[in-house]
Amino acid sequence: MTRRPRVLVIDDDPTALQVTTAQLTPEGYEIVCEGGGAAGLLHLDGEPFDLVICDVMMPELDGYAVARAVKKHPEWRYVPIILLTALGAREAIVTGLEAGADEFVTKPVEGEVLRARARSMLRVRNAYTGLRRFGSEPPPADRRAELVDQARLTGREREVLELLLLGRTHEDIAAMLGISERTSKFHQANLLAKLGAESRLDLMRLFL
């Protein structure tokens, strides 16, 4: 029997928690709700969820802090994070990306949009899980550094590589590094050639 995806929803607004849960219910997920960032991070001591959905504007620990903590955890770093935000400014999105967020949904949240983003992030999660489960053991940090050094990647190519391994789109990479999407794709093509990889999936096999 296939296990239901487990989704952790974090929001300090009880009404917003109820709305988000109702919007996700049709997907059949196992949903756990927490009323704040600190409570949400207590789950880091347990089995990783398949997806974290977190509000940005919360007292004490905001969504950015939650994202940073999740991405620093060795067992949770590949769990996708969707931030719910009323902030539409480019700066807010860049801050979220730098914190480790994988996707954004603007408030007021539309159920159809949230469900689509959740499905997309769960596909990413499944891809990472499959690679780590059936592939070879990830190389140690020093071996990863050796691979990068041998390929003679430039500083910018190394930055693009790390973001690609985190599942970032070229739009995300462009926003974070202050370059165009075309330039991001150019750097990807170069580093793929230098590493002898044919696709992003090959990169994951090499480094994850």
Buried (B, 14 or more C-beta within 10 A) or exposed (E): EEEEBBBBBBBBEEEBBEBBBEBBEEBEBEBBBBBBBBEBBEBBEEEBBBBBBBBBBBEEBBBBBBBBBBBEBEEBEBBBBBBBBEBEEEEBBBBBBEBBBBBBBBBEBEBEEBBEBBEBBBEBBEBBBEBBEEEEEBBEEEEBEEBBEEBEBEEBBBBBBEBBBBBBBBEBBBBBBEBEBEBBBBBBEBBBEBBEBEEBEEBBBBBB
